[in-house]
């Protein structure tokens, strides 16, 4: 399926870097927000207490008790917990003795395990905006504690267990790959590359649909792609700009890609699309997170999204 930009509408207002989006069966829409940690659309903003300097909310996860975990991509890193009184608490700061300094994403699976992406060990993180750096990892937290499950990933971004529970999918943003690992109980097998991207497509967020497709949000290009079970790539939504893509591609080939090049996608209508959630009663409302907009883009899909593990929380 392909959707035109004329089919896109916007929801929310006055959001600040709503990079990550999640939805529930109640019709709720949550997104990360630089000023409040997490925002629920339609609810009044609340000041976040106990915020460390440089805190940059990125991926978010809803817990069964309806508290929220937040991945801190900013200074200090780590996964933090927001309680019901809007107080911020450190929740996980290391795995296997490795500090979570550049923590990108946090998510839960149907077994109540928590998955965390550490994008890179390099600081500042812009030093890893190169193909072949591969120093990010995936960590998992269960009743036995936190441990590294997979290492050597090319800027680890969103990582999720698929609806079958048999695979962990991950976007390797600056290696430009959608990869997956076979999951056997609490072990990950050898990585498989599902697809490699090009043409300004730097994969950031991902989500699953009910037909086994993987939806990928790409920064810089401002495209939403759907990867079929056979590995075919379909363009669902395209808000790209050829000049932006060519400039970024040139820098990428020269190993000079920087923050400004990645942020250039914010000049488009979608504002540098970064994540995907399926909402509405039928899960056919696609809602897009963004790095550069103060609102969320949304459109209708002919394919329903798979119910995420937190859907009925």
C-alpha positions in Angstrom: 0.0 0.0 0.0 1.1 3.6 -0.6 -0.3 6.7 1.1 -0.2 10.2 -0.3 0.9 13.1 1.8 -2.5 14.6 1.2 -3.9 11.7 3.3 -1.8 12.8 6.3 -3.3 14.8 9.1 -1.8 16.0 12.4 -2.7 15.6 16.1 -1.3 17.1 19.2 0.3 20.5 19.7 3.2 22.1 21.5 5.2 18.9 21.7 8.9 19.0 22.1 10.8 16.3 20.1 8.1 13.6 20.3 10.5 10.9 19.0 8.8 7.8 20.3 5.0 7.0 20.2 2.9 4.3 21.8 -0.8 3.6 22.0 -3.2 1.5 24.0 -6.6 -0.2 23.5 -8.2 2.6 25.5 -7.4 5.0 22.7 -4.6 6.7 24.5 -1.6 8.1 22.7 1.7 8.7 24.5 4.9 10.2 23.2 8.3 11.2 24.5 8.7 14.9 25.2 11.9 16.8 26.0 10.3 19.0 28.6 7.9 16.5 30.4 9.6 13.2 29.7 6.4 11.7 28.3 3.1 13.3 27.1 -0.3 11.9 26.8 -2.2 13.6 24.1 -5.3 15.4 25.3 -4.0 15.7 28.9 -2.5 18.7 30.7 1.3 18.9 30.8 3.0 18.1 34.0 6.5 19.3 35.1 8.9 16.4 35.5 10.7 16.3 38.8 14.3 15.2 39.4 15.6 15.8 35.9 19.4 15.5 35.5 21.2 18.0 33.3 21.2 17.1 29.6 18.3 14.6 30.0 17.0 13.7 26.5 13.9 11.4 26.5 13.9 9.1 23.5 12.3 5.6 23.5 9.5 5.1 26.0 7.7 2.0 27.4 4.5 1.6 29.3 4.6 -0.7 32.4 1.7 -2.8 33.7 1.4 -0.4 36.7 1.1 2.4 34.1 4.4 4.0 35.0 6.7 4.8 32.1 10.3 3.9 31.4 12.3 6.4 29.4 15.6 5.9 27.5 17.9 8.8 28.0 19.8 9.6 24.9 21.4 12.6 26.5 24.2 13.1 29.0 24.4 10.3 31.6 22.3 7.9 29.6 20.5 5.1 31.3 16.8 4.0 31.5 14.7 6.1 33.9 11.3 5.5 35.4 8.6 8.2 35.7 6.2 7.5 38.5 2.6 8.5 38.9 3.6 11.8 40.5 5.9 12.8 37.6 9.0 12.0 39.6 12.0 10.7 37.6 14.1 7.8 39.0 17.1 6.0 37.6 16.0 2.4 36.7 18.9 0.9 34.8 22.3 2.5 34.3 24.5 -0.5 33.2 24.4 -4.1 31.9 27.1 -6.6 32.5 29.2 -3.8 33.9 28.8 -1.7 30.7 27.5 1.8 31.3 24.4 2.7 29.3 25.8 6.0 28.2 24.0 6.4 24.8 20.6 4.8 25.6 18.3 5.0 22.6 15.3 2.7 23.2 13.4 0.7 25.8 10.6 -1.7 25.2 8.8 -4.6 26.8 7.8 -8.0 25.4 4.9 -10.3 26.1 7.0 -12.2 28.6 7.5 -9.0 30.6 11.2 -8.8 29.7 12.6 -5.3 29.0 14.8 -4.7 26.0 17.2 -1.8 25.8 19.3 -0.5 22.9 22.7 1.1 23.6 23.4 2.9 20.3 27.2 3.3 20.6 30.1 3.4 23.0 31.5 6.5 21.3 31.0 9.9 22.7 29.7 12.2 21.4 27.4 9.9 19.5 27.9 11.7 16.2 31.3 9.9 16.0 29.3 6.7 15.2 27.4 8.2 12.3 29.5 6.0 10.0 29.1 2.7 8.3 31.0 -0.1 9.9 31.5 1.4 13.4 29.3 -1.4 14.9 29.9 -0.8 18.7 26.3 -0.7 19.9 24.5 -3.5 21.7 21.1 -4.8 22.9 20.6 -5.5 26.6 17.7 -7.5 28.2 16.3 -7.2 31.7 14.4 -10.1 33.4 14.2 -11.6 36.9 17.9 -12.5 36.7 19.0 -8.9 36.1 20.4 -7.0 33.1 22.7 -8.5 30.5 24.0 -7.8 27.0 22.3 -10.1 24.5 23.9 -8.9 21.2 26.9 -6.7 20.5 28.6 -5.2 17.5 25.5 -3.4 16.1 25.8 -0.4 13.8 24.1 2.3 15.9 21.5 0.3 17.7 18.1 1.9 17.5 14.6 0.5 18.1 14.7 -3.2 19.0 11.5 -5.3 19.4 10.4 -8.9 19.8 8.1 -9.7 16.9 4.6 -11.0 17.6 5.6 -14.6 17.1 8.1 -14.3 20.0 10.8 -16.0 17.8 12.8 -13.0 16.7 14.2 -9.8 18.0 14.3 -7.1 15.2 16.6 -4.1 15.4 17.3 -1.1 13.2 21.0 -0.5 12.7 20.7 3.2 11.8 24.1 4.1 10.4 24.8 0.7 9.0 21.4 1.2 7.3 20.1 -2.3 8.0 17.0 -4.0 9.4 18.4 -7.0 11.2 17.0 -9.7 13.4 18.2 -12.3 15.9 16.5 -15.7 16.5 15.2 -15.8 20.1 15.3 -19.1 22.0 14.1 -18.6 25.5 16.6 -16.0 26.9 19.3 -16.4 24.2 19.8 -14.7 20.9 21.3 -16.6 18.0 23.3 -15.3 15.1 22.3 -12.0 13.4 20.5 -12.1 10.1 20.3 -9.0 7.9 16.7 -8.7 6.6 17.3 -5.8 4.3 19.9 -3.1 3.6 18.7 0.4 2.9 20.0 3.2 0.6 18.8 6.5 -1.0 18.8 8.5 2.3 16.9 5.9 4.3 18.4 5.7 7.8 16.1 3.3 9.8 15.0 4.6 13.2 11.8 3.2 14.6 9.9 0.0 13.7 6.6 -1.7 14.3 4.8 -4.9 13.1 1.5 -5.4 11.3 -0.9 -8.3 11.4 0.3 -9.7 8.1 3.9 -10.2 9.3 5.2 -6.9 7.8 7.8 -4.7 9.5 7.2 -1.0 9.2 10.3 1.2 9.4 10.5 5.0 9.9 13.5 6.5 8.2 15.1 9.8 9.3 16.7 12.1 6.7 14.5 10.7 3.8 11.2 11.1 5.8 9.9 7.8 4.4 7.8 5.1 6.0 8.7 1.7 4.5 7.1 -1.7 4.9 9.3 -4.8 4.7 7.4 -7.9 3.8 8.1 -11.4 5.1 10.0 -12.1 1.9 12.3 -9.1 2.4 10.7 -6.9 -0.2 10.6 -3.2 0.6 7.5 -1.2 -0.1 7.3 2.6 0.2 4.2 3.5 2.3 4.7 7.2 2.7 7.3 9.5 1.1 8.0 13.1 2.2 11.6 13.1 0.8 13.6 16.0 -0.7 16.1 15.0 -3.3 18.6 17.8 -2.4 18.5 16.8 1.3 19.1 13.2 0.4 21.9 13.9 -2.0 23.7 16.1 0.5 23.4 13.5 3.2 24.5 10.7 0.9 27.6 12.6 -0.1 28.6 13.2 3.5 27.8 9.5 4.3 30.1 8.2 1.5 32.9 10.4 2.8 32.4 9.4 6.5 31.5 12.9 7.4 27.8 12.6 8.2 27.0 14.8 11.2 24.2 16.0 13.4 23.2 18.8 11.0 22.9 16.3 8.1 20.6 14.0 10.0 18.6 16.9 11.3 18.1 18.2 7.7 15.0 16.0 7.4 13.3 18.2 9.9 12.8 20.8 7.2 10.1 18.6 5.6 6.4 18.4 6.5 6.9 15.1 8.5 9.7 16.7 10.5 12.1 13.8 10.3 9.9 10.8 11.0 11.4 8.6 13.7 8.8 6.0 15.0 5.6 4.2 14.2 2.6 3.1 16.3 -0.7 1.6 15.3 -3.7 3.0 17.2 -7.4 3.3 17.1 -9.9 0.5 18.0 -8.9 -1.4 14.8 -5.2 -0.5 15.0 -5.3 1.0 11.5 -4.5 4.5 12.5 -0.8 5.0 11.9 0.8 7.6 14.2 4.4 8.8 13.5 6.9 10.1 16.0 9.2 12.9 14.8 12.5 14.6 15.7 11.6 18.0 14.5 7.9 18.6 14.7 5.8 19.8 17.6 2.9 17.5 16.5 2.4 14.0 15.3 1.5 12.9 11.8 -1.2 10.3 11.3 -3.0 8.4 8.5 -5.2 5.4 7.9 -3.7 2.0 6.9 -5.4 -0.8 5.0 -3.4 -3.2 7.1 -3.9 -3.4 10.9 -1.0 -3.2 13.2 -0.2 -6.1 15.5 -1.2 -5.6 19.1 1.8 -4.5 21.1 2.5 -6.2 24.5 1.3 -3.1 26.4 -2.0 -2.8 24.4 -4.3 -3.7 27.3 -2.3 -2.2 30.1 
